[in-house]
Amino acid sequence: MKIQLGSVAMNRAKQLRKDMTDAERVLWRHLRSRQLAGHKFRRQQPLGRFIVDFVCVEKRLVLELDGGQHAESAQAAYDAGRSAWLENAGFRVLRFWDHEVLKNIDAIKEAIAQALV
């Protein structure tokens, strides 16, 4: 799948990069500059009609960080459809709760490293 960057998606992704959540900032500090097993990650990257939080294109791995609103049934259903679309496009999707990232970044990094193998 080729990553497509329409102007609307690019502008929205750029805004999301500026407005990262605390959990996204914490994880990005550990992913940027190939710090995790030498793999390159992009943040707030358009993939198809979605913008994913983080992606390692080489390993086809998407990382999504979810806040409390993702526990609501409507949002959970949307997330499931989104994950299904991404998986159908050949990506593996890992989801983590924001509070997990903020409280136990080492366990999150280990789970990501295992998925990269």
Steps between C-alpha positions, in 0.01 A plus 500: 500500500634836404473778757284770347525857620214723393522865602213473751657193661843662502367812670306297758803279569719806542253645751484171691881495523487846659222400741634165624361359823728445799508126429588560134785731604637241743490218245640718222806577715574126493419437133655796322839487331490119468544454876293182519695213342613730218154524343366821352161616626286781367246681714151613403534339160216484245431143385214478258210695649640485854776678691679257731685605813826322412609268222811304409441463127789255455345253748138595415435571869250762618493622860184663633471670838152515645360732764187442704266601216603183316321290763162638390308254281469726193871585503595138568296391196666767284845390625422136419401593144810715465725218625330255264562731203866546597547125549335432165754743349780287645576682825514355849334728755606525865280707732608632837311704756647845570531424871705185421748709301526760775542248783701219343686609188751214536227236459360689200844516338548127560165417337590716199848346475344150500263602220794626293676161502 
